[in-house]
Amino acid sequence: MSGEKKKEIGRMVKFVLFSISAGVIEIVSFTLLTELTPLPYWPCYLTALVLSVLWNFTLNRKFTFQSANNVPVAMLKVALFYAVFTPVTTIGGNYLVENLNWNEYLVTGINMILNLSTEYLYDRFFVFRDSLDTATVGKENYHESGSQRSVS
């Protein structure tokens, strides 16, 4: 197996592990809001999704994609993804729960699986495509040159 292939598999494993941690945040916050408030499905789901996205973006930018690119630009690109994903899953999920009486945890789980798979592809091939491992390169240059300037 080539070094690039190993690196990509490692990247996918990290993304999945960080996404699982984001999923825990999402399902715990969703459960608390669902069980402890009278709110309908959509605000519970939307709040939980936002919390998990912030967590996941922060960890994956730094550790999975090791990107040193402009954080606001990367955040804007991720926001574009969620400008489509969020309304589709919020409205669709609410319809499934409120009109078709699907279990709210099943719908949230389906949305989480869709989010995991589609966001990895979007992040890897659009958001961080040109800046993969640039934080690593900066660290290698830092250590090799002995410079006091930090790059991250």
N, C-alpha and C positions, 0 to 999 in steps of 0.2 A: 504494500500500500504506500502510495506516495506521501510525502510530507504535507502537501497541500490538502490531500484527501483526509489525512489524520487531523489536520488543523480544522477543517470544516466540520468533521464529525465531533470534535471537541467543542466547537462553537455551538453546534446544535444541542449537544448534551447540556452545556451551560445554560443555553436559552431555555430549555425545558425545565431544568432545575430552578432557575430564577422565576420562571412562569408558574411553577408549582407553588413557590413561596407567595407570589402575587395572587395565585388562586386561593390560597389559604386566607389571605387578607380579604379577598373578594367574598368568599363564601361565609367567613365569620361575620363580616360587616353586613352582608345581605341577610344572614340568619338573625342577627341582633335586630336589624330594622324590621324584618318581617314578623318576628315573634314578639317584639316589645313595643311596636308602634301600630297605629291603625292605618298606616299608609298603604296605598295600593301597590301593585307589583312594580310599576315603572320607576317611581322615585327610589325605591329600595335598590333595584337593579342598577340604576344610573349612578347613585352615590357609591355603591360598592365597586362598580366598573372604574369610576374616576380614581378612587383610592388605589386600586390595583394597577392601573395604567401608570400612575406617577411612580409607584414603587418599581414596576417592571422596567420602565424607560431608564430610570436612574441606574439601576444595576446592570442592565444589558448594555447600555452605552459604554459604561466604564469597564466592565469585566468580560462581557461576551464579545462585543465587536471592537473593544479597545480603541474607541474612536476619540481622537483629539480635535475633531472638527468643531465648528461653531455650534454650541449647544442650542441657542435660540433658533437657528436654522433647522437643526435636527428636530427640535420640539415642534416647529411649525410643520415639518413634513409628517411627523407622527400625528399631529392634530388633523391634518388633511385625511389621513387614514380613518381616524375616529369620527371625522365629519360625515363619513359614509357609514362606517360600521355601527356607530352608536344609534343613530335614528333607526336603522334597519332592525337591529337587535332589540332596541327598546320598544319600538312600536310593534314589531312582529312578536316579540316575547309577551308583551302586554295583551295582544290579541289572543295568543295561544292560551294564556292563563285566564284572562277575564271572560273571553267569549267561548272558547272551546274547552274550558275547564281542564287544561293540562296542569300537571303538578308544577308549581313554581320552581322547585329545586331541579327538576328534570330540564325545564326550559333554560334555567341559568347554567346548568352543566353543559348543555348543548352549545350555548353561546360561548362558554369558556373554551370548549374544544375548538370551535370555529375561530375564536380570537387567537388561540395559540398557533394554529397552523397558518392562518393568513397573515398574522403580524410578523411571524418569523420571516416569511418570504418577502414581505414588504420592507421590513427593516434591513434585511440582508442585501436585497437587490435594488433598493431605492434609497432608503435613508442613509445607510452607512456604506454603500457600494464603493465610493471613492475614498473613504477614510478608514477602511478596515485596518486594524493594527497600527494606526498612526501614533497612538499613545505608547505602544510598545517600542516603536522606532525611536520616539523621543527619549524614552528611558534608556534605550541602548546607547544613543548618542550622548546622553548625559553621563552615563557611567564610563564610556570610553574616553570622553574628552576631559573628564574630571571637572567640568564646568560647574559653577555654582548656580547657574540658571536652571530652573525646573521647567519641564515641558510636560503638560498633562491636560 
